[in-house]
Structures are given as C-alpha cells and as structure tokens.
Amino acid sequence: MTAQTPPSLAQAREQFLSLVDSVRPELHRYCARLTGSVIEGEDIVQDALAKAFYALSLTPEVPALRPWLFRIAHNAAMDFLKSHARARTEPTWASNGIARSCRTAA
C-alpha cells in the first residue's frame, strides 16, 4: 500500500522545485567544494532544500531565495564538516598507548 501525497503538498513541492531549479547547480558546486566531495555535496544540497521547504511552510513571505538557500546550505555544510572532523579525531586514550610505547623504546 503506497501513501498518496495530498494535491496541495505535491503542488507546493513542484512550485518549490521550480523556484530552486536555477540555483541548485550553484548550490551543489558550492557544497561540493566545501566538503571536497561531489557526493557529500549532493547530500548537503538535498538536506538544505528539505530544510528550506519546511521553513517556507512556516514563514508568511518568501525571503530573497538565492542568499537564503546559500546560507542554509553553508550552515548544513559546516555542520557536516564539524561532525566528520570529530569522527576522524583519535580518542585520547588511544594516543596514551602510543606515547607509552615511544618511552619504552627510547
């Protein structure tokens, strides 16, 4: 059984996608350069567009679209980079073993 999207939501989504269609390639290039990955850049653009679509439903008027989308995408990219920087760092306890082995070897 598949869920049907209400017509008004489908129309709103189509209108939103037509609005951002011209900005999307620039957003993707920007996010891909920030992250160093075309794939991660695409994920961030999709996340940013989802956030923007949701935020538009809460605001009475549409902000200046291009700078607003770039700000959302920039913040999403920074969040991504921060979370992956933490994931790449080595735990403190792991470096203790290295320091001990260097002292005993000397």
Residue, then its C-alpha position, 0 to 999 in steps of 0.5 A: m500500500t503506497a501513501q498518496t501525497p495530498p494535491s496541495l503538498a505535491q503542488a507546493r513541492e513542484q512550485f518549490l522545485s521550480l523556484v530552486d531549479s536555477v540555483r541548485p547547480e550553484l548550490h551543489r558546486y558550492c557544497a561540493r567544494l566545501t566538503g571536497s566531495v561531489i557526493e557529500g555535496e549532493d547530500i548537503v544540497q538535498d538536506a538544505l532544500a528539505k530544510a528550506f521547504y519546511a521553513l517556507s511552510l512556516t514563514p508568511e513571505v518568501p525571503a530573497l531565495r538565492p542568499w537564503l538557500f546559500r546560507i542554509a546550505h553553508n550552515a548544513a555544510m559546516d555542520f557536516l564538516k564539524s561532525h566528520a572532523r570529530a569522527r576522524t579525531e583519535p580518542t585520547w586514550a588511544s594516543n596514551g598507548i602510543a606515547r607509552s610505547c615511544r618511552t619504552a623504546a627510547 
